[in-house]
Amino acid sequence: MSPGSGVQAMRTKVTMGLSLAAMMLIIIYIGGTAMYIVTSIGGAFAMWEYYQLLGRKGIRPMATVGIVFGLLFLALPFFGKWATFFGKGAGSIGIVLTVYVFLILIIQFWQIMRHSQRHSIMDLSITVFGSLYIGAFLSFIIMLMNIADAQFPTDRWCNRLVIMLPMIAAWISDAGAYFFGSFFGKNRIFPELSPKKTLEGCFGGIISSVASFVFVAAFIKIPIIDAAILGGVASMFGQIGDLSESAFKRELNIKDSSAALGSHGGFLDRIDSILFTLPVVYYYFEWFNPWG
């Protein structure tokens, strides 16, 4: 590859990255039904990528069933705002999971009764895990949206900042880790998963996330100590999420989950860190209520 083509490829990647980030920010700003629909579409694609990749290992998950129940994890907290029958907060995950596991057991029982083992217990287990890992974790953005609506019903700016916190933790942490790792990184910690990840970069990501949360704290009116703790913990979990997908892709010997987003890989590649920061931010607000 010539130097010119390399620069052009980098420009294309940066341009697409900024475009994706801008689109996500616009959707979050609009919020409501539009945000729910776009999140559901992205989650469906990410689950499809996950199930397709597992097919390379000889596993035959029930992709359609997995995606449908994964989307139910997102649907219940959204519609639960108007009808508590659908579940409230994280309790909606339990409702979907109960029905889901019953269905999987019925499918397994039916196969045994008919002596037709189309899907092994491994296939069914992977089906459930994919829905939980992507659908259930992604549903926390809807639950966080509900918290933001309750806390800031009229202040759209603060409302959207609350929803943005998991993304801030993932993106700022990633940028900070890259900067600190590039200039100060010496001690590599997971060379078998991510050759460029260093201890200095990890700490840099945590520091960057804490600083960004402390800055945002003044706008969303939470104590600085809560912001610092939440920023640090969310950064750590976001980095764990990134490493988890790296381990997954390393086992499958692939670079990206798909080519759906060009040089940025697939949908799962774009949300791997956010999937881990979402429940952290939600449960911190739910358990500790920094607004008092």
N, C-alpha and C positions, 0 to 999 in steps of 0.2 A: 504494500500500500504506500502510495506517495505521500509526502508531507501535506500536500494540498488537499488530497482526498481525506486524510485524517482530520484536518482542521474543519473541513466541510461536514464530516460526520459528527464531530463534536458540536458544531453550530446547530445542526439539525436536532441533535439530542437535547441540547439546552433549550432550543426554541420549543420543541414538543413538551419538554418538562414544564416550562413556564406556562404553556397553553393549558396543560392538564391541571396545573395548580390553580390557574385563573378560573377555569371552568368549575373546579371544585369549590372555590371561594364564592363564586356567583351562586351556585346551587345552595350552599350553606346560608348565604345571605337571604335568598328567597325563602328557604326553609319550608316548613309545612309539608303539604302533599307532594310537591315537586321534589323535595329532598328525600322523602320516603320512596318515591318511585325510582329515582336515580340510584339510590343506595341499593334497592332491591335488584335492579338490573345489573349493577356492578357485582353484587353478591352472587347472583345467579351465574354470571360468567366465571367468577372466581371458583365457584363450586364445580362447574363443568370442567374447568382446567384441572382441578384437583383430581376428579374422578378419571379424566382421560389419562393423566400421568400415572395413576395407580394401575391403569390397564397395562402399562408397560412391564409391570411386575407379575403379570399373570393373574391379577385380582380382577374380579368382575362385579364391581359395586352396582347397585341399582340406582343409577344416576338420576333418573327422573324422580323416583321416590325421595332421594336425598335432597334434590334441589327444591321440591315442593315443600318438604318439611323445614328446610333451611329458610325458605321464604316465609313460612308460618311464624318462625321465631321473630322475624321482623314485623310481621303483620299484627300480631297480638298486642304488643305494647303501643303500636300506633292507633289501632282502633279502640284500645282500652281506655283512651282518653274520653271517649263518649259512652262506652258501655263496659262497666267493670266486670261483666260476665267474661270478657275476653282476657282478663288478668290484668294485674296492676304491677308496674315495675318489673323487677327481676322474677317475680312470681309467675309471669307469663311463660318463662322458659320452662318451668316445672310442668305447666299444663301441656305444652307441646311435647316435651320429652316423655311424659307419662303415656300419652296417646301413641307416640312414635315407637317406644319400646314394645308396647302391647302389639302394635302392627307387625313389627319385625319378628316377634315371637310367634305370632299367628302364621306369618309367611313360612317360618321355619317348620312349624308344626304341620302345616298344610303340605309342604314338600315331603316331609317324612311319611305322612299318611298316604300320599300318592306315589311314594317311592320314586320321586322325581327331584333329584338334588340339583336343581339348576344353579342355585347360589349357595355357596358354603357359608358356614358361620363367620369365616374371615371376611367374605364379601359383604355380608350383612353388617358386621362390626365396622368395617371401613365406611360403609354407607352412612351409618349413624355418626361416626367420628367426623366425617367431612362436613355434615350439617352443623354439628356442634362447633367445630373449630372455626368455620366461616360464618354460617348463618346466625348461630347463637351469639358469638362474640360481636358480630357486626350489629346485632340488634341493640347493643348498648348505646349506639349513637342515637337511636330513636328514644330510648329511655332518658338519655342525657338531654335530648331536645325537650322532653316533657318536664324535666327538672328546670331547665332554663325558662320555659314558658311559665312555670309556677313562680319562679323567683323574680323574673323580669318580664311581666306580661305586657308592659308598654314600652320598655326601653330596648329597642331592637338591637342597638349596638352592643350593649352588655349581654343580651340574650345570645347573640351569635358568638361572642367571645367565649362564653361558657362551652358552647358546642365545639368550638375550635380547639379547645385545650388539648385533647388527645392528638390532634394533628400537629399542634405546635410542639408537643413533647417529642413526637416522632421526627418531624422535619428539622427542627432546630437542633435536636440531639444529634441527628445524622450529620448535619452541616458542621456542628461543633466537633464531632468525633473526627470528621474528615480533616478539618483545619488543624486541630491539635495533633492528630496522628501524622499528618504530612510534615509538620515542622518539628515536633518533639518526640514522635513515636520511635521507640527503640525496642521495647519488650513485647514481642508478639505473643498472644495468649491462646488463640485458637487457629494455628496455621493449617490444620487439617480441614477446617470449615471455611475460614475466611483468612487467607494468607496476609492480607494487609491490615487486619484489625490488631490494634496494639492496646496495651493497658493505659497508656497516656491518652490515646484517642477515646477510650471508654470514659475515662474521668473527664475529659474535655467535653464529651457529649452531655454528661450529667451536669457539669457546671453551666453549660450553655442553656440547658433546659431549666435549671433552677433560676438562672438570671431572667429568662424570658417569662417564667411564671410569676416571679416577684414583680416584674414590670406590669404584667397584666392584672395583678392583684389590686392595684389602685383603682382600676376601672370597674372590676366586677365586685369590689367591696368585700374582699375576704382578707383575714389577717396574713401578714407577710410570712409568719412561721408556717401556716397551713400551705401557702403557695410554695414555699421552699421545699417542704416535705413532699408535697404532691409532685412537684416538678422533678425532684430527684428520683422518687420511686417510679414515676411514669417513664422516665428516661431509661432506667434499668430494665423495666419490663419490655419497653420498645426494642432495646438492643437484644434481649432474649428472643423476642419474636423474630427479629432479623436473622439471628443465628439458627433458630429452629427451622426456618425455611431453607437456610443454607445447608443444614444437615439433610433435610428432605431432598433437596435438589442434588446434593452430593451423592446420596444413595442411589438416585435415579440416573446419575451421570448426565445431568442437563445443566444449561446455564440459566435459562428462563422458563417460567411456567408455560408461556406460549409466546407467539409473535404478534399478538393482537394489538399491542401498542408500539409496534416497531422496535426501535432501539431501547425502549423502556420495558421491554418484556411483556408480560401478561398482567391481567388484573390482580392476580394473587401476588405478583411481585410488588405491586404498588401499595398493597394494603397490609403486607405481612407485619410491619411494625405497629401499625395503627390497631390491628386486631388485638394486640396485647395491651396497648395503652387505654383503649376504650373502657374495659371493665374496671381498670385501676381508678380512673378519674370518676366513673359513675359511683363505685362503691365508697370512695373517699367522701364524696358529697352525701351519699345516702347514710353512711355510718356516722360521720363526724359533723356534718352540717355546719360548715365554717361560717355560715351567715347567722347562726344562732337561732 
